[in-house]
Amino acid sequence: MRYKVVLVAQKTDAPPLGLGYLKAYTEKYLGTKKVDIQIITLERLDEIVKREMFSISPDLIGFSCYDDPEIFVDICAKVKKKFKDTITLLGGPTITYSYYDKIKYKNSVDFIILGEGEIPFLKLLCKLINKEKDFSNIKRLVYIKNNKPIFSEITGDLIKDVNEIPSPYLTGALDIKGYLEFIVEESRGCLYNCSYCGISNKFLGYREFNINRIFKEINFLIKKVPNIRGIDFAQSDAFINFNRGKKLIEYIKKLNITFHLEINVAKLNSNVIELLSVPNIDLGVGVQTLTKDALIKCNRFQYPDIKLLEKWKNKIFNKGNFNYSLIYGLPGDNHNSFIKSIEFFLKNESPIYIYKLRMNKNSLFDLNKNRYKIIFSKRYPYYVLSNYTYTKKEIQKTENLLGEIGKIKDFAEKISTFSYLLNKISECIDDKYPCIKTYQLFALYIKENKSLEQIIDNLNKFSKYNYQVSNEWIYSRETLFYHLIKFIQYLKKENKSILKENYKTKLIEMINFLKKINLRFILKENINKYWQELEQNENILNFHIIKWLDFTIRSNKIINVIDRFCDKTLYDSTYPFISLDEIGDKFEINYENLICLGIFSWLSKKQKQKFIKNRKRMYVIDILDKSDLILLNSVFKKSKICKIDNMNIYIFQR
C-alpha cells in the first residue's frame, strides 16, 4: 500500500507553490507507486479533521505555516485526536523564523522542517516508509519528543541546482484549476544579509532557476488560464543579476498580464527605472527607512538615491506601478526620524506599505538583541516593543499616527488620483509635515461624516482586479473626490489658521482638475456607446485612435496614452502605448485623420499645437474651453458639434 501523505495550506488567491515543489520533487525520486501525495487548500484549516475528507486515515499530514505556528499546533492536536496514528509535520516561513524552541507542542506535533523543504521532506518520508526511528542525521529536521524540540543541524542540505526540482506547473503536480493569480519562483535565497531577516543566507544560499524554464512556466499558465490576472515572482531582488533581470523584463513586458517583482532600492538607477516603467509591471521596492543610522543597523549600507526618486517621479507614475515598503521600530530610528520617511513618500504620492518590526529567530537583530536593548513580544509575530533609540512610548506614538491615517492611506495606495488631490491640499497646509497633517485632518473630517466613513470602508474592500467594473466603486469614488473640496471649506471654517494664503488658487486648480477627471469617469462608463455612435456616423477605418490606456475598445489603429491616473490593471499589450508627456515630444502622430478620446484637454498648449499639425480631420470627445476652441478653429475651416447624451463630440475638418 502506498504511503498516504496530505499536505495542507490556507486557501489564498494563488495555489500553494511550496507544497507543489515538495510533491514534484518527492515523486521524482520515490515515484507514485510508493507514495500518494495529496495537496489540499482550505478556507478553515481545522476542517482537515473531518473524517469524510479521507477514505482512509492519512499516514502523514503536513501544514504549510504562513501564520501563528501555535494555530497549527492546535490543529495538529485535533488531527491527533481524530487520527491518533497520523504523523504531523509543520514547515513554511513562520515556523522557520519563529521561536520554535519556546512553543508548547501539546504532544501534537511530531516534526518541523526549517527552511528549504525538499531534501529533509524526502529523507523523512524514506525513513517513515522504511519504519526507521532514528532521524538525527536529517539536517534542518526538528524532531519533537516529550514536547521538546530535538535537532541535529539547522543549516545544510540545500539543493545546489534548483533546476533539479521539477516544475509543479509543468508536471501537473499542482492543481491550478480555479486560480487566476500565480507565484513563479525566479530564484531561491538571497545575497543580502539584512539584520531583520530570519532566513537570509543562514538557510538559503542564492540560486537561480533557468530563465527558459521560467518562460515555459509563464507561457503554460497563460495558455491554461485564459483569464489569468497576474504572476508574482518570488525572489529577493529581480536585479541581483542585471543582464538576467533585463532579459526577464524584456520578455514579460510584452505579455498582457500584470507581473509583480521585488527590487533592492539601491539597484534603482536611471536604466533600471526606464526598463521597469511599463504598466504591466508592479514593482515592490524595499526602502525600510530613510534614516541612515537605522539602515546601517539593518545591514543595508546603500542609502536610497532620494534625488533620483524625485527626478523620476513622473516617469514612474506615468508608466509604471512602483510601491515602497517601510518598517518602523528599527534600532537607530525613532518616531521623529521615521515620520520624515512617511512624509517623503506621501509628498511624492508614492504607495507605501508600512510594517512593524518583527524579531525573527536567528536574525542578526536576534543575535544582537542585548546590544540594541531590543524588547519584543513573547508570542508570534514577535513585534519589537522598544529598543535603545525607539522607545515604547514612541512606537505607540507611531502606531497611533498610522491608526489615524490608515484608511486614507490604504485608499490613496489604490488610486493615485486621490493621493494627487491630497497632495495638492497639503500644499495649502502650513505645517512642518504638511502631507501627514493633511491625512490626519481629512481622517478627522471623515469621522465627523459617518456616511463618508462608510464610503471609505467600502472602497477599501475592493481589490485591484475588481474595482474598475463596479458601479458602486465609480459612484463612491466621485462622491469622495468632491468631498475634498468641501474638506477645504471645512478647514477654512474650523481651522483657517492652518491654511496658507494661496489656498484659494489651489482650490481652483483642484476644481478644474476634478472636471477633467470626471470626464474620464463618464468616458470610461460609456465608451462603448460613444464608439458605436461614431461607427454609425463615420467610416472610422480611415482614422487613428488616441485613447486612454484604461478605455477598452477594439480597433486595428490604436495608440494608448498612459498617465498616473490610468487603471493599469486594464493594460492591453495588443496596442502600443506612450506616456502623456511624450505626445508632441518624442512621439509624432503621422495620421491625417484622428479620433481623440478625452486626451486633448490634458495637453499643454505646445503639445496641442503639435497635436493638430498636419491633421485633415479630427473627432474630439472632450471638455474644451474657449482657448481650445479658438486654437482648433484657427487651424480647421469647418467645425461641428454633435451631442450623445450630455457629451459633446467635436468634428473638425480642414
Secondary structure, DSSP 8 states (H G I E B T S, - for coil): --EEEEEEEE--SS--HHHHHHHHHHHHHHHHHHEEEEEEEESSGGGGG-GGG-SS--SEEEEE-SS-HHHHHHHHHHHHHHSTT-EEEEESHHHHSS-GGG---TTT--EEE-S--HHHHHHHHHHHHTT----TTSTTEEEEETTEEEES-SS----SSGGGS--TTTTT-S--TT-SEEEEE-EES-S---TT-SSHHHH---EE--HHHHHHHHHHHHHH-TT--EEEEE-S-TTSSHHHHHHHHHHHTTSSSEEEEEEEGGG--HHHHHHH-STTEEEEEEEE-S-HHHHHHTT--S---HHHHHHTHHHHHHH-EEEEEEEES-TT--HHHHHHHHHHHHHTT--EEEEE-B--TTSHHHHTTTTTT-EE-SSTT-BEEE-SSS-HHHHHHHHHHHHHHHHHHHHHHH-HHHHHHHHHHHTTB-SSSHHHHHHHHHHHHHHT-HHHHHHHHHHHHS-TTTGGG-HHHHHHHHHHHHHHHHHHHHHHHH-GGGB-TTHHHHHHHHHHHHHHHHHHHHHHHHHHHHHHHHHHHS-GGG-EEEEETT-----SSEEEEE-TTS-GGG--TTS-EEEGGGBTTTB----SEEEEES-GGGS-HHHHHHHHTT-SEEEEES---HHHHHHHHHH-SEEEEEEETTEEEEEEE-
